[in-house]
């Protein structure tokens, strides 16, 4: 007789953006203003998220100082931050169970480097690594890598498709039991269980094998953040977790059902992909307190920074010649960079008839992600509605400011989610795959031998 299925529960990531996700969060009286260069700050946050039983901490990254003019750059706290894999390697030593996810671009790296680094992080952490695959989006990044302009969107995604295949192949260089360490025979490993990749494709020629043993998870968890048509297709074929920006329940439901439906063409089932929209929560013990907290953050936004952030989210378009209290121009060109974010932000402006000022105030919170504020019960109500309404498998929590915004969510919202049976009390596994309910990949050679 089969066992009854365990109740479905939320997956939660803690998205740690230095001083917080609000563009002026670093100015909050309780914020750690030097967070970008303060390891003790990150260690405290990671331990706090682990004690709260989050699935993972998540670090975004870009390989340039992006989206700010010379005049506004000194007013942002996001210009100087740690390289994420270095930071996560250090955090692996001060945590035990929480997953460790970092963003690394397929446009400005090579597959062998990425495969080696994430395999190493997976070993260092005992099976807790995850790779957030991005194609990058800005000319500022291109100019740090021998280019004047960022490669075209279609070209970036064609490279990314092959890049992910090469990385997965390199992670399978060694079978799980290839290393023998047999001092008596003098054999360190079984050469029959070491496999050269011998990849030759349109973008890469990689012989292999990788000089790191197969990761404890088989493959580190592959995360993807693109929501464009090309991004969704890449996700359907290769990703195991999707981090997405959605503004409404209806939009999130459509994205969720549409992306899950794509999986079958790649021989995958819906439970092999977890969809985690970003959510920016401002929590108060009363609605009035939450509103007061939100308005206090909004009041810290310098207009030039708000306008620059909006420009960044629209692909770098110059809005300086337009009145702040007028509408967004109708004839904005779609960028080569983050197409899905451009469509989300312009759609928001049109749908709600927002002025440029009102739009940058909205974008300043969470850059187009879902922003909610209220009591613990009202926030839990909204998260539950998305989760049970076919819009999400969980959420990537984006604290407005750090450390206090994360503390508020843990101390006030998580008890309410647990009271409803929506979030775990304890970890049941030790790896990120186990937290997410994702199977460990079988090595291709083992699968072939079993089929023979």
HELIX and SHEET records of a PDB file:
HELIX    1   1 UNK A   25  UNK A   27  5                                   3    
HELIX    2   2 UNK A   35  UNK A   37  5                                   3    
HELIX    3   3 UNK A   39  UNK A   51  1                                  13    
HELIX    4   4 UNK A   70  UNK A   73  1                                   4    
HELIX    5   5 UNK A   84  UNK A   92  1                                   9    
HELIX    6   6 UNK A  111  UNK A  125  1                                  15    
HELIX    7   7 UNK A  139  UNK A  142  1                                   4    
HELIX    8   8 UNK A  153  UNK A  171  1                                  19    
HELIX    9   9 UNK A  191  UNK A  193  5                                   3    
HELIX   10  10 UNK A  229  UNK A  238  1                                  10    
HELIX   11  11 UNK A  249  UNK A  262  1                                  14    
HELIX   12  12 UNK A  263  UNK A  266  5                                   4    
HELIX   13  13 UNK A  270  UNK A  272  5                                   3    
HELIX   14  14 UNK A  287  UNK A  298  1                                  12    
HELIX   15  15 UNK A  303  UNK A  313  1                                  11    
HELIX   16  16 UNK A  339  UNK A  352  1                                  14    
HELIX   17  17 UNK A  356  UNK A  366  1                                  11    
HELIX   18  18 UNK A  376  UNK A  388  1                                  13    
HELIX   19  19 UNK A  404  UNK A  408  1                                   5    
HELIX   20  20 UNK A  409  UNK A  413  3                                   5    
HELIX   21  21 UNK A  414  UNK A  419  1                                   6    
HELIX   22  22 UNK A  432  UNK A  436  1                                   5    
HELIX   23  23 UNK A  444  UNK A  451  1                                   8    
SHEET    1   A 9 UNK A 370  UNK A 374  0                                        
SHEET    2   A 9 UNK A 274  UNK A 283  1                                        
SHEET    3   A 9 UNK A 241  UNK A 244  1                                        
SHEET    4   A 9 UNK A 221  UNK A 224  1                                        
SHEET    5   A 9 UNK A 129  UNK A 134  1                                        
SHEET    6   A 9 UNK A  99  UNK A 105  1                                        
SHEET    7   A 9 UNK A  56  UNK A  59  1                                        
SHEET    8   A 9 UNK A  11  UNK A  15  1                                        
SHEET    9   A 9 UNK A 394  UNK A 397  1                                        
SHEET    1   B 2 UNK A 179  UNK A 182  0                                        
SHEET    2   B 2 UNK A 187  UNK A 189 -1                                        
SHEET    1   C 2 UNK A 199  UNK A 200  0                                        
SHEET    2   C 2 UNK A 205  UNK A 206 -1                                        
END                                                                             
